[in-house]
Amino acid sequence: MHTIAIKLILVFCSFLLVNELKADNETYRPAPGSYIVVKGTSTLQSWEMRSENPVSEVVFRIDEEGNPESLESVVFRLNKKSLESNSSGLNRKAYESLDADRYPEIVFTAEGNGNLVKQGNNYEVTTSGELNISGVTRRITVNATCSNNDEARLVCSGSQKLKMTDFNVDPPVVMFGALRAGDEITVNYTIIFER
């Protein structure tokens, strides 16, 4: 009887160990085709700036089937001067307003508080973290929809509204004040993550 109990305990411990080994963290990084678009308004017209160079690292806890089951951490970095519009004047004024020479990157970090809900091949992801722009940090909540079309890739997209003045950024002014940007901007993104 004692031997049977020991064997059952060993089998149970082996089962737990195998399941623990199957679940692991996987790091995803952006692949070509990823982009960020910042849109805003002004006294004369709307404007947008685009970057195709986001730097990001997202860590998911992966279940035994190889699917993400929880969001462990996010690190996102965007070089401000990678954002470009069709107007060199707007680019120059935006970089000045963002103090891009002194603070070259926009950085968002989140760790250990992500929520992930699976719906078919899609995941609704919500996480809150610290967004730093031009030396000012604010806590924000980010929502994204991620599509898992194959085991090695996740396509995540979303939209985030921000106010420049929340980060002590003065909205750009060009043409001697004739063109003045609005305070609110919308950041749209699609990031193709690969393992």
DOKOL-702643 format. One record per residue (C-alpha): residue in three letters; residue number from 1; z, y, x; chain. Coordinates in nm, 4 decimals. Each point is the difference from the previous one (the first is absolute). Layout:
// residues N
+---------+-----+----------+----------+----------+--------+
! residuo ! num !       pz !       py !       px ! cadena !
+---------+-----+----------+----------+----------+--------+
!     ALA ! NUM !        Z !        Y !        X !      A !
...
+---------+-----+----------+----------+----------+--------+
// end
This chain:
// residues 195
+---------+-----+----------+----------+----------+--------+
! residuo ! num !       pz !       py !       px ! cadena !
+---------+-----+----------+----------+----------+--------+
!     MET !   1 !   0.0000 !   0.0000 !   0.0000 !      A !
!     HIS !   2 !   0.0918 !   0.2345 !   0.2841 !      A !
!     THR !   3 !  -0.3361 !  -0.0711 !   0.1742 !      A !
!     ILE !   4 !  -0.1972 !   0.0763 !  -0.3188 !      A !
!     ALA !   5 !   0.1796 !   0.3327 !  -0.0401 !      A !
!     ILE !   6 !  -0.0790 !   0.0977 !   0.3605 !      A !
!     LYS !   7 !  -0.3666 !  -0.0937 !  -0.0469 !      A !
!     LEU !   8 !  -0.0205 !   0.2078 !  -0.3187 !      A !
!     ILE !   9 !   0.1542 !   0.2981 !   0.1767 !      A !
!     LEU !  10 !  -0.2473 !  -0.0358 !   0.2904 !      A !
!     VAL !  11 !  -0.2964 !  -0.0233 !  -0.2388 !      A !
!     PHE !  12 !   0.1215 !   0.3064 !  -0.1905 !      A !
!     CYS !  13 !   0.0497 !   0.2017 !   0.3235 !      A !
!     SER !  14 !  -0.3467 !  -0.1047 !   0.1218 !      A !
!     PHE !  15 !  -0.1499 !   0.1146 !  -0.3297 !      A !
!     LEU !  16 !   0.1706 !   0.3395 !   0.0314 !      A !
!     LEU !  17 !  -0.1125 !   0.0352 !   0.3616 !      A !
!     VAL !  18 !  -0.3636 !  -0.0826 !  -0.0824 !      A !
!     ASN !  19 !  -0.0036 !   0.2511 !  -0.2888 !      A !
!     GLU !  20 !   0.1572 !   0.2652 !   0.2219 !      A !
!     LEU !  21 !  -0.2640 !  -0.0591 !   0.2659 !      A !
!     LYS !  22 !  -0.2808 !   0.0297 !  -0.2560 !      A !
!     ALA !  23 !   0.1101 !   0.3478 !  -0.1118 !      A !
!     ASP !  24 !  -0.0645 !   0.2555 !   0.2732 !      A !
!     ASN !  25 !  -0.0740 !   0.3652 !   0.0580 !      A !
!     GLU !  26 !  -0.3620 !   0.1032 !   0.0490 !      A !
!     THR !  27 !  -0.1118 !   0.3332 !   0.1435 !      A !
!     TYR !  28 !  -0.3120 !   0.1649 !  -0.1438 !      A !
!     ARG !  29 !  -0.1926 !   0.2854 !   0.1657 !      A !
!     PRO !  30 !  -0.2909 !   0.2173 !  -0.1226 !      A !
!     ALA !  31 !  -0.3551 !  -0.1300 !   0.0360 !      A !
!     PRO !  32 !  -0.3233 !   0.2023 !   0.0084 !      A !
!     GLY !  33 !  -0.0810 !   0.1461 !  -0.3408 !      A !
!     SER !  34 !   0.3498 !   0.1415 !  -0.0524 !      A !
!     TYR !  35 !   0.0219 !   0.3683 !  -0.0911 !      A !
!     ILE !  36 !   0.2222 !   0.2839 !  -0.1206 !      A !
!     VAL !  37 !  -0.1252 !   0.2910 !  -0.2133 !      A !
!     VAL !  38 !   0.2075 !   0.3145 !  -0.0539 !      A !
!     LYS !  39 !  -0.1124 !   0.2089 !  -0.2990 !      A !
!     GLY !  40 !   0.1114 !   0.3435 !  -0.1044 !      A !
!     THR !  41 !  -0.0978 !   0.3104 !  -0.1908 !      A !
!     SER !  42 !  -0.0482 !   0.3632 !   0.0951 !      A !
!     THR !  43 !  -0.0698 !   0.3341 !  -0.1662 !      A !
!     LEU !  44 !  -0.3750 !  -0.0656 !   0.0286 !      A !
!     GLN !  45 !  -0.0600 !  -0.3742 !   0.0068 !      A !
!     SER !  46 !   0.1507 !  -0.3413 !   0.0585 !      A !
!     TRP !  47 !  -0.0013 !  -0.1444 !   0.3503 !      A !
!     GLU !  48 !   0.0537 !  -0.3312 !   0.1741 !      A !
!     MET !  49 !   0.0615 !  -0.1338 !   0.3475 !      A !
!     ARG !  50 !  -0.0578 !  -0.3604 !   0.1066 !      A !
!     SER !  51 !   0.1230 !  -0.2236 !   0.2810 !      A !
!     GLU !  52 !  -0.1236 !  -0.3458 !   0.0858 !      A !
!     ASN !  53 !   0.2603 !  -0.0550 !   0.2690 !      A !
!     PRO !  54 !   0.3334 !  -0.0842 !  -0.1626 !      A !
!     VAL !  55 !   0.2385 !  -0.1922 !   0.2218 !      A !
!     SER !  56 !   0.2324 !  -0.2236 !  -0.1935 !      A !
!     GLU !  57 !   0.2071 !  -0.3123 !   0.0268 !      A !
!     VAL !  58 !   0.1274 !  -0.1792 !  -0.3087 !      A !
!     VAL !  59 !   0.2223 !  -0.3058 !   0.0191 !      A !
!     PHE !  60 !   0.0107 !  -0.2413 !  -0.2931 !      A !
!     ARG !  61 !   0.2189 !  -0.3043 !  -0.0429 !      A !
!     ILE !  62 !  -0.2443 !  -0.2853 !  -0.0657 !      A !
!     ASP !  63 !   0.0765 !  -0.2965 !  -0.2257 !      A !
!     GLU !  64 !  -0.0895 !  -0.3631 !   0.0719 !      A !
!     GLU !  65 !  -0.3436 !   0.0445 !  -0.1613 !      A !
!     GLY !  66 !  -0.0816 !   0.2883 !   0.2358 !      A !
!     ASN !  67 !   0.0379 !   0.2748 !  -0.2640 !      A !
!     PRO !  68 !   0.2114 !   0.3156 !   0.0409 !      A !
!     GLU !  69 !   0.3303 !  -0.0318 !  -0.1851 !      A !
!     SER !  70 !   0.1814 !   0.3156 !   0.1157 !      A !
!     LEU !  71 !  -0.0671 !   0.3203 !   0.1942 !      A !
!     GLU !  72 !   0.2169 !   0.0164 !   0.3101 !      A !
!     SER !  73 !  -0.1109 !   0.3236 !   0.1699 !      A !
!     VAL !  74 !  -0.2684 !   0.2692 !   0.0209 !      A !
!     VAL !  75 !  -0.0936 !   0.2304 !   0.2861 !      A !
!     PHE !  76 !  -0.2877 !   0.2397 !  -0.0704 !      A !
!     ARG !  77 !  -0.1358 !   0.2609 !   0.2428 !      A !
!     LEU !  78 !  -0.2879 !   0.2417 !  -0.0470 !      A !
!     ASN !  79 !  -0.1250 !   0.2361 !   0.2671 !      A !
!     LYS !  80 !  -0.0372 !   0.3348 !  -0.1775 !      A !
!     LYS !  81 !  -0.3161 !   0.0904 !   0.1914 !      A !
!     SER !  82 !  -0.1670 !  -0.3194 !  -0.1219 !      A !
!     LEU !  83 !  -0.0108 !   0.1684 !  -0.3448 !      A !
!     GLU !  84 !  -0.3326 !   0.1800 !  -0.0352 !      A !
!     SER !  85 !  -0.1865 !   0.1905 !  -0.2686 !      A !
!     ASN !  86 !  -0.3559 !   0.1347 !  -0.0159 !      A !
!     SER !  87 !   0.1283 !   0.3398 !   0.1164 !      A !
!     SER !  88 !   0.1082 !   0.0618 !   0.3587 !      A !
!     GLY !  89 !   0.1831 !   0.3118 !  -0.1239 !      A !
!     LEU !  90 !   0.2045 !  -0.2052 !  -0.2480 !      A !
!     ASN !  91 !   0.0717 !  -0.2590 !   0.2688 !      A !
!     ARG !  92 !   0.1252 !   0.2673 !   0.2401 !      A !
!     LYS !  93 !   0.2214 !   0.1664 !  -0.2635 !      A !
!     ALA !  94 !   0.1386 !  -0.3351 !  -0.1186 !      A !
!     TYR !  95 !   0.0935 !  -0.1010 !   0.3569 !      A !
!     GLU !  96 !   0.1688 !   0.3396 !   0.0473 !      A !
!     SER !  97 !   0.1946 !  -0.0331 !  -0.3258 !      A !
!     LEU !  98 !   0.1048 !  -0.3549 !   0.0916 !      A !
!     ASP !  99 !   0.1012 !   0.1148 !   0.3519 !      A !
!     ALA ! 100 !  -0.2120 !  -0.2894 !   0.1276 !      A !
!     ASP ! 101 !   0.0313 !   0.0932 !   0.3670 !      A !
!     ARG ! 102 !   0.3798 !  -0.0135 !  -0.0134 !      A !
!     TYR ! 103 !   0.0285 !  -0.2864 !  -0.2539 !      A !
!     PRO ! 104 !  -0.3195 !  -0.2059 !   0.0386 !      A !
!     GLU ! 105 !   0.0910 !  -0.2811 !  -0.2437 !      A !
!     ILE ! 106 !   0.1014 !  -0.0535 !  -0.3600 !      A !
!     VAL ! 107 !   0.2432 !  -0.2947 !  -0.0060 !      A !
!     PHE ! 108 !   0.1339 !  -0.2126 !  -0.2866 !      A !
!     THR ! 109 !   0.2548 !  -0.2772 !   0.0593 !      A !
!     ALA ! 110 !   0.1739 !  -0.2366 !  -0.2411 !      A !
!     GLU ! 111 !   0.2094 !  -0.3064 !   0.0636 !      A !
!     GLY ! 112 !   0.1627 !  -0.2705 !  -0.2067 !      A !
!     ASN ! 113 !  -0.0262 !   0.1598 !  -0.3445 !      A !
!     GLY ! 114 !  -0.3493 !  -0.0874 !  -0.1199 !      A !
!     ASN ! 115 !  -0.0700 !  -0.1495 !  -0.3395 !      A !
!     LEU ! 116 !  -0.2978 !  -0.2326 !  -0.0428 !      A !
!     VAL ! 117 !  -0.1202 !  -0.1351 !  -0.3358 !      A !
!     LYS ! 118 !  -0.2843 !  -0.2546 !  -0.0046 !      A !
!     GLN ! 119 !  -0.2602 !   0.0190 !  -0.2787 !      A !
!     GLY ! 120 !  -0.2743 !  -0.2561 !   0.0592 !      A !
!     ASN ! 121 !  -0.1656 !   0.0880 !   0.3325 !      A !
!     ASN ! 122 !   0.1546 !   0.3482 !  -0.0064 !      A !
!     TYR ! 123 !   0.3369 !   0.1314 !   0.1083 !      A !
!     GLU ! 124 !   0.1693 !   0.3134 !  -0.1279 !      A !
!     VAL ! 125 !   0.1968 !   0.1356 !   0.2943 !      A !
!     THR ! 126 !   0.2679 !   0.2693 !  -0.0165 !      A !
!     THR ! 127 !   0.2040 !   0.1220 !   0.2936 !      A !
!     SER ! 128 !   0.1981 !   0.3090 !   0.0857 !      A !
!     GLY ! 129 !   0.0208 !   0.1389 !   0.3489 !      A !
!     GLU ! 130 !  -0.0021 !   0.3042 !   0.2245 !      A !
!     LEU ! 131 !  -0.3107 !   0.2203 !   0.0229 !      A !
!     ASN ! 132 !  -0.0078 !   0.2398 !   0.2943 !      A !
!     ILE ! 133 !  -0.2488 !   0.2862 !   0.0061 !      A !
!     SER ! 134 !   0.0261 !   0.2769 !   0.2588 !      A !
!     GLY ! 135 !   0.3597 !  -0.0793 !   0.0910 !      A !
!     VAL ! 136 !   0.1286 !  -0.0122 !  -0.3600 !      A !
!     THR ! 137 !   0.1039 !  -0.3340 !  -0.1501 !      A !
!     ARG ! 138 !   0.0188 !  -0.0736 !  -0.3722 !      A !
!     ARG ! 139 !   0.0717 !  -0.3253 !  -0.1826 !      A !
!     ILE ! 140 !  -0.2867 !  -0.1054 !  -0.2268 !      A !
!     THR ! 141 !  -0.0933 !  -0.3049 !  -0.2069 !      A !
!     VAL ! 142 !  -0.3439 !  -0.1492 !   0.0579 !      A !
!     ASN ! 143 !  -0.1858 !  -0.2280 !  -0.2451 !      A !
!     ALA ! 144 !  -0.3020 !  -0.2077 !   0.0932 !      A !
!     THR ! 145 !  -0.2157 !  -0.2743 !  -0.1455 !      A !
!     CYS ! 146 !  -0.0945 !  -0.2694 !   0.2496 !      A !
!     SER ! 147 !  -0.2714 !  -0.2604 !  -0.0553 !      A !
!     ASN ! 148 !   0.0264 !  -0.3294 !   0.1829 !      A !
!     ASN ! 149 !  -0.3620 !  -0.1149 !   0.0057 !      A !
!     ASP ! 150 !   0.0415 !  -0.2305 !   0.2957 !      A !
!     GLU ! 151 !   0.2944 !  -0.1303 !   0.2013 !      A !
!     ALA ! 152 !  -0.0428 !   0.2363 !   0.2955 !      A !
!     ARG ! 153 !  -0.0736 !   0.3288 !  -0.1836 !      A !
!     LEU ! 154 !   0.1728 !   0.2277 !  -0.2480 !      A !
!     VAL ! 155 !  -0.1746 !   0.3063 !  -0.1431 !      A !
!     CYS ! 156 !   0.2620 !   0.2568 !  -0.0994 !      A !
!     SER ! 157 !  -0.0762 !   0.3217 !  -0.1845 !      A !
!     GLY ! 158 !   0.2010 !   0.2703 !  -0.1662 !      A !
!     SER ! 159 !   0.0509 !   0.3691 !  -0.0559 !      A !
!     GLN ! 160 !   0.2862 !   0.2346 !   0.0847 !      A !
!     LYS ! 161 !   0.0588 !   0.3592 !  -0.1113 !      A !
!     LEU ! 162 !   0.1811 !   0.2290 !   0.2437 !      A !
!     LYS ! 163 !   0.0803 !   0.3690 !   0.0314 !      A !
!     MET ! 164 !  -0.0737 !   0.1588 !   0.3354 !      A !
!     THR ! 165 !   0.2924 !   0.2405 !  -0.0293 !      A !
!     ASP ! 166 !   0.2436 !  -0.2947 !  -0.0331 !      A !
!     PHE ! 167 !  -0.0776 !  -0.0587 !   0.3685 !      A !
!     ASN ! 168 !   0.0041 !   0.3700 !   0.0992 !      A !
!     VAL ! 169 !  -0.3799 !   0.0003 !   0.0220 !      A !
!     ASP ! 170 !  -0.1641 !   0.3236 !  -0.1131 !      A !
!     PRO ! 171 !  -0.3149 !  -0.0740 !  -0.2040 !      A !
!     PRO ! 172 !  -0.3057 !   0.1078 !   0.2045 !      A !
!     VAL ! 173 !  -0.1562 !   0.3418 !  -0.0623 !      A !
!     VAL ! 174 !  -0.3570 !   0.0800 !   0.1126 !      A !
!     MET ! 175 !  -0.2474 !   0.2882 !  -0.0373 !      A !
!     PHE ! 176 !   0.2774 !   0.2621 !   0.0266 !      A !
!     GLY ! 177 !   0.1860 !  -0.1455 !  -0.2960 !      A !
!     ALA ! 178 !  -0.3013 !  -0.0354 !  -0.2312 !      A !
!     LEU ! 179 !   0.0405 !  -0.3778 !   0.0187 !      A !
!     ARG ! 180 !   0.3585 !  -0.1183 !  -0.0390 !      A !
!     ALA ! 181 !   0.0869 !  -0.3694 !  -0.0280 !      A !
!     GLY ! 182 !   0.2297 !  -0.1208 !  -0.2765 !      A !
!     ASP ! 183 !   0.3380 !  -0.1449 !   0.0920 !      A !
!     GLU ! 184 !  -0.0481 !  -0.3472 !  -0.1527 !      A !
!     ILE ! 185 !  -0.2198 !  -0.2582 !   0.1680 !      A !
!     THR ! 186 !  -0.0970 !  -0.3555 !  -0.0922 !      A !
!     VAL ! 187 !  -0.0212 !  -0.2669 !   0.2672 !      A !
!     ASN ! 188 !  -0.2272 !  -0.2914 !  -0.0955 !      A !
!     TYR ! 189 !  -0.0211 !  -0.2993 !   0.2276 !      A !
!     THR ! 190 !  -0.1631 !  -0.3369 !   0.0358 !      A !
!     ILE ! 191 !   0.1199 !  -0.2055 !   0.2929 !      A !
!     ILE ! 192 !  -0.1438 !  -0.3394 !   0.0822 !      A !
!     PHE ! 193 !   0.2774 !  -0.1949 !   0.1683 !      A !
!     GLU ! 194 !  -0.0667 !  -0.3021 !   0.2204 !      A !
!     ARG ! 195 !   0.2479 !  -0.2445 !   0.1475 !      A !
+---------+-----+----------+----------+----------+--------+
// end
